[in-house]
């Protein structure tokens, strides 16, 4: 059974456009490694520029295996150059009854 997650990527200064470009490749790269389902992701942007992505891992085991997958580790290194991962509760919108974000895809 899949596991749907919400990931939040806060761009590093000057890396906003690079992060947006990386987001176009995130799900396809995970799919190529057999780690996510065919469900399309939802990518959106918070008021502070943080990008959120809702996507579905294939399983809890897929998440574990991602941590030793060379292609995923390379990709995560690229993300590490462009952003910091932050908890969703650090976004102002998380305090709203119906958190709203700007759609990106």
C-alpha positions as CSV (number, residue, x, y, z in Angstrom):
1,X,0.0,0.0,0.0
2,X,1.2,3.5,-0.9
3,X,2.1,6.3,1.6
4,X,1.1,9.8,0.7
5,X,3.5,12.5,2.0
6,X,3.7,16.3,2.0
7,X,7.3,17.5,1.5
8,X,8.2,21.1,2.0
9,X,11.3,22.6,0.3
10,X,12.4,26.1,1.3
11,X,14.7,27.5,-1.4
12,X,18.1,28.8,-0.4
13,X,18.8,32.5,-1.3
14,X,19.3,32.8,-5.0
15,X,18.2,29.2,-5.7
16,X,14.5,29.8,-6.2
17,X,14.5,29.2,-9.9
18,X,16.8,26.2,-9.7
19,X,14.5,24.6,-7.2
20,X,11.5,25.1,-9.4
21,X,13.4,23.4,-12.3
22,X,14.3,20.5,-10.0
23,X,10.7,20.1,-9.0
24,X,9.9,19.2,-12.6
25,X,12.2,16.1,-12.4
26,X,11.5,14.9,-8.8
27,X,8.6,12.5,-9.4
28,X,9.9,11.2,-12.8
29,X,13.3,10.4,-11.2
30,X,11.6,8.5,-8.3
31,X,9.3,6.7,-10.8
32,X,12.4,5.6,-12.8
33,X,13.7,4.0,-9.6
34,X,10.4,2.2,-9.0
35,X,9.8,4.1,-5.7
36,X,6.6,5.9,-6.2
37,X,3.1,5.1,-7.5
38,X,1.6,6.4,-10.8
39,X,-0.4,9.0,-8.9
40,X,0.5,12.5,-10.1
41,X,2.0,14.8,-7.5
42,X,0.6,18.2,-6.5
43,X,3.2,21.0,-6.4
44,X,2.3,24.3,-4.8
45,X,4.0,27.4,-3.4
46,X,3.5,29.0,0.0
47,X,3.5,32.8,0.5
48,X,7.1,32.7,1.7
49,X,8.3,30.9,-1.4
50,X,8.5,27.4,0.1
51,X,7.5,24.7,-2.4
52,X,5.2,21.9,-1.2
53,X,4.8,18.6,-2.9
54,X,2.1,16.0,-2.2
55,X,3.2,12.6,-3.7
56,X,2.8,8.9,-3.0
57,X,5.7,6.6,-2.2
58,X,5.1,3.0,-3.3
59,X,5.5,1.7,0.3
60,X,7.3,2.3,3.6
61,X,9.9,-0.1,2.2
62,X,10.4,2.1,-0.8
63,X,11.2,5.0,1.4
64,X,13.8,3.0,3.3
65,X,15.3,1.7,0.0
66,X,15.5,5.3,-1.3
67,X,18.1,6.0,1.4
68,X,20.6,3.6,-0.2
69,X,19.7,4.2,-3.9
70,X,22.6,6.0,-5.7
71,X,20.3,7.8,-8.1
72,X,18.1,9.1,-5.3
73,X,21.1,10.1,-3.2
74,X,22.5,12.1,-6.1
75,X,19.1,13.8,-6.6
76,X,18.8,14.6,-2.9
77,X,22.3,16.1,-3.1
78,X,21.0,18.4,-5.8
79,X,18.1,19.4,-3.6
80,X,20.5,20.0,-0.7
81,X,22.2,22.6,-2.8
82,X,18.9,24.3,-3.7
83,X,16.8,24.1,-0.6
84,X,16.3,23.1,3.0
85,X,13.6,20.6,4.0
86,X,11.2,22.2,6.5
87,X,8.2,20.8,8.5
88,X,4.8,21.9,7.1
89,X,4.0,23.5,10.5
90,X,6.6,26.2,9.9
91,X,4.5,27.7,7.1
92,X,2.1,30.5,8.0
93,X,-0.6,28.8,6.0
94,X,-0.5,25.7,8.3
95,X,-2.3,27.7,11.0
96,X,-5.3,28.4,8.7
97,X,-8.4,26.2,8.9
98,X,-8.2,25.7,5.1
99,X,-4.5,26.2,4.2
100,X,-4.3,27.6,0.6
101,X,-1.3,27.6,-1.7
102,X,-0.5,28.8,-5.2
103,X,-0.6,25.9,-7.7
104,X,2.5,25.2,-9.7
105,X,1.5,22.2,-11.8
